[in-house]
Amino acid sequence: QVQLVESGGGLVQAGGSLRLSCAASGSILSINGVGWYRQAPGKQRGLVAAITRDGTTNYANSAKGRFTISRDNAKNTVYLQMHSLKPEDTAVYYCNGLSKELVPWSSWGQGTQVTVSS
């Protein structure tokens, strides 16, 4: 099975930008889709954005207009470009593969920490 590894998190001031990367160990197009999720302390993990094999994207309401999910097939990488970051975007961000039913795989990586200071 293809493995996915997140990177790109960091500390940024409110209003700033970050780009997260999700690198696949094999062909990114062999996966039905990839989702970016986040989990803040004391909260459940939730979907931020997803992209399917055919390029269809969807976003959580909190991400619409600020975040963009994209894919570079040649680099086998999915990106999450985040703009206008807010302190409430602070969380550990995870990427995961999606099944045909767009359900995330059962195994999760370590994620990448995003901290937005006010």
Secondary structure, DSSP 8 states (H G I E B T S, - for coil): ---EEEE--EEEETT--EEEEEEESS-GGGSSEEEEEEE-TTS--EEEEEEETT--EEE-TTTTTTEEEEEETTTTEEEEEE-S--GGG-EEEEEEEE-TT--B-S-----EEEEEE-
